[in-house]
Amino acid sequence: MIDRLLIIIFFCIFLFIPLVINPNLDFSNDKPKTFTKKKNLFNRPNVTNTDNQIVEAIAKVSNSVVGISVIHSNKITPAFEMRDGLFLPYSSKNKDITTVGSGLIYSNNGYVITNTHVIKNADKIFVTLTGGEKFEAALVGFDYLTDIALLKVDASNLPVSNLGNINNLKIGQWVIALGNPLGLFDLSYQPTATIGIISGLNIDFGIKENNYVYKDMIQTDASINEGNSGGPLINTLGEVIGINTFIMTGSNIKQGSIGLAFSIPINRVIDIVHELILYGEIKRSYSTGLKIKPLNSNVKQYLNTPLNDGVVVIDVEKKSSAMDAGLKVGDIIFKVDDIVVNSNQDFININSENLRKSGDTIILEIWRSGNFYTIELELKSYE
């Protein structure tokens, strides 16, 4: 009996102690606990927003992208050809060769940017706008070194795109290549789009085949194929950041894209285009009045020079920029713009790789009679 009484007393004590300690407790609103799913701390990217941004960027630029068809006349033709098992006089209808490329409308009054290699040796150039309208284009001018050409079509109120700031580019940013691969523009009358990232920046190739100089190139893994040359590379804001120019295939047999594509940065393109609009050409011909030859062991011994690299001045023309600069016969030029020079071809290549124009000034480092000097030399125009 006593045991039961003790149990009841202890039960009452434990039941009423919380009320004594905290008399404000309210049990009227007690509800069963519910368990909610914990939020994932690692938020997934908003795929829908990214998709919309890409779609909108393409829509902003597409109408300013054009397809380019180039007609080359085959001027070397045989007298006869085999047709239907017979030797017949060569037919003129087989003479024309058509190649394709891409372009970007630069101004609403008809200027169109493309690559020099797209329109090289063209007899006729045709530009097809989005929607299918076609124009024969005039060649305003081109620059071999930078591989930039400018066309003009007789049209007005053409759509143009915004140009981006290449100083803001970063490796890993999404980019979109637009153009006319394999002539597909002529089938759909709209550009094809491929997407990738910026894989590299400021890539220099020096002088490549056909004397093109590719500097500060933008590398992308967006798929670029034959016919894309001259089309724009854009960012996800719909701004043009480069002109697609060439790809690396890694094989002479396989010519398709393997994810190594390169674009000329838009700031260089615009510099060239402005000059082409003003003058119709990029003036790169120059004269220095300087004659040089490689430094050999005999000359080195005769002049008693410690240099192993360089070229020796063997003639300076009167009233030339070399004479104005103070160069003398016997001077040894060992650097041009901080690059070692060992031949006349090195001298030419350095100026080409630095995209020098008529009127530019270069810096020569020379050795003369035991002393070193720095001299400024003007690349004087022929005109």
Secondary structure, DSSP 8 states (H G I E B T S, - for coil): -HHHHHHHHHHHHHHHHHHHH-TT---TT-----------SS----HHHHHHHHHHHHHHHHTTEEEEEEEEE-----SEEEETTEEEE--GGG-EEEEEEEEEE-STTSEEEEEHHHHTT-SEEEEE-TTS-EEEEEEEEEETTTTEEEEE-S--S----EE--GGG--TT-EEEEEE-GGGTHHHHSS-EEEEEEEEEEEE--EE-GGG-EE-SEEEE-S---TT-TT-EEEETTSEEEEEEEEE--SSSS--S--S-EEEEEHHHHHHHHHHHHHHSS-----B--EEEEE--HHHHHHHT---SS-EEEEEE-TTSHHHHHT--TT-EEEEETTEE--SHHHHHHHHHHTT--TT-EEEEEEEETTEEEEEEEE-B---
